[in-house]
Amino acid sequence: MKEKFKPNIDERPVMIVIGVLTFYLLVEFFAVYLFFLHRINLAAMLIATVIFTLIYLPRFLILYKLKTKDKIQIIDDFIVINNVGVALSDIIDFRVETEKPQVVFFINNKMIVFHQARFYLKLQNGTTTFTVIGSEKTKLLEEFLRCIT
């Protein structure tokens, strides 16, 4: 019975952005609404806005990470990281640091999560690092790199 009520996991960046912004705007507009109804004064509204913004700051950091994520493509014999090509034959070894998934919010029995992993590629002429967002992308890239090394 517990398996029936277990939430599905969704990692779409669009859902994360829409959910974070929607909830933040709902709470902030509620404080403004109470101010216009003369239920709270201006100072209380501003204090509530600042406190909720500080509490919600980690969610905004997730949005910033989504905006500044690395662009990774695999083209023929190269892996392109932020428009810089690395030959697959140059990769000697790799390492992955996976962070715990962060639950952003729940909607319709779906858990919207943010999952991030950092890849370290040991090359013949140095080391390069990049960040991958999404558990499925992380698993696929890890399997791919394991096959070529």
C-alpha positions in Angstrom: 0.0 0.0 0.0 2.9 2.3 0.7 4.1 1.9 -2.9 0.8 3.3 -4.2 1.2 6.6 -2.4 4.9 7.0 -3.0 5.5 10.2 -5.1 7.0 10.1 -8.5 10.2 12.1 -9.1 10.4 14.8 -11.7 13.5 16.8 -12.5 12.5 19.1 -15.3 14.1 22.5 -15.0 11.0 24.2 -16.3 8.9 22.7 -13.5 11.5 23.8 -10.9 11.5 27.4 -12.1 7.7 27.7 -12.4 7.2 26.1 -9.0 9.7 28.3 -7.2 8.5 31.5 -8.7 4.8 30.7 -8.4 5.0 29.9 -4.7 7.2 32.9 -3.9 4.9 35.3 -5.8 1.8 33.8 -4.0 3.3 34.4 -0.6 4.5 37.9 -1.4 1.3 39.0 -3.1 -0.6 37.7 0.0 1.4 40.0 2.2 0.7 42.9 -0.2 -3.0 42.0 -0.2 -3.1 42.1 3.6 -1.5 45.5 3.5 -4.1 46.8 1.1 -6.8 45.4 3.3 -5.3 47.4 6.2 -4.8 44.2 8.2 -1.1 44.8 8.6 0.9 48.0 8.4 3.7 48.8 5.9 6.5 47.8 8.3 5.0 44.4 9.0 4.6 43.8 5.3 8.2 44.8 4.6 9.5 42.6 7.4 7.5 39.6 6.3 8.8 40.1 2.7 12.4 40.3 3.8 12.1 37.3 6.2 10.4 35.1 3.5 13.0 36.2 0.9 15.8 35.1 3.3 14.1 31.8 4.0 13.5 31.2 0.3 17.1 32.2 -0.7 18.3 28.6 -1.2 15.6 28.1 -3.8 16.8 31.1 -5.7 20.3 29.7 -5.6 18.9 26.6 -7.3 17.5 28.8 -10.0 20.9 30.5 -10.4 22.5 27.1 -10.8 20.0 26.1 -13.5 20.7 29.4 -15.3 24.5 29.0 -15.2 24.8 25.2 -15.8 27.4 23.8 -18.1 26.5 22.9 -21.7 27.7 19.4 -22.5 27.5 17.7 -25.9 29.0 14.5 -27.3 29.9 14.8 -30.9 31.7 12.0 -32.7 35.1 11.6 -31.0 34.8 14.7 -28.8 33.0 15.8 -25.7 32.2 19.5 -25.9 32.0 21.3 -22.6 30.9 24.9 -22.9 32.1 25.1 -26.5 35.5 23.6 -25.7 36.2 20.2 -27.2 38.0 17.4 -25.4 38.9 14.3 -27.4 37.6 11.1 -25.9 41.0 9.5 -26.5 42.6 12.1 -24.2 40.5 11.0 -21.2 42.5 8.8 -18.9 40.2 8.6 -15.9 37.2 10.3 -14.4 35.6 10.9 -11.0 32.0 11.9 -10.1 30.9 13.7 -7.0 27.1 13.4 -6.6 25.2 15.7 -4.3 22.0 14.6 -2.5 18.9 15.5 -4.4 17.1 18.6 -3.1 13.4 18.5 -2.9 12.0 21.8 -4.3 8.3 21.1 -3.8 5.5 18.6 -4.2 2.6 18.8 -6.7 0.0 16.2 -7.6 1.9 13.4 -5.8 5.0 14.3 -7.7 8.2 15.3 -6.0 10.1 18.0 -8.0 13.8 17.6 -7.2 17.1 19.2 -8.1 20.0 16.8 -8.5 23.5 17.9 -9.3 26.8 16.1 -10.0 30.3 17.3 -10.6 32.5 15.4 -13.0 36.3 15.6 -12.9 38.0 14.4 -16.1 41.7 13.5 -15.9 43.2 14.2 -19.3 46.7 13.7 -20.7 47.4 17.4 -20.4 45.6 18.3 -17.2 42.2 18.1 -15.5 38.8 19.6 -16.4 35.6 19.8 -14.4 32.0 20.4 -15.3 28.6 20.1 -13.6 25.7 18.0 -14.8 22.1 18.6 -13.6 19.7 15.7 -13.5 20.1 12.2 -12.2 19.3 10.5 -15.5 21.9 12.7 -17.3 24.4 11.9 -14.6 23.9 8.1 -14.9 24.1 8.2 -18.7 27.2 10.3 -18.8 28.9 8.1 -16.1 28.1 4.9 -18.1 29.4 6.5 -21.3 32.7 7.6 -19.6 33.1 4.2 -18.0 32.8 2.6 -21.4 35.4 4.7 -23.0 38.0 4.6 -20.2 
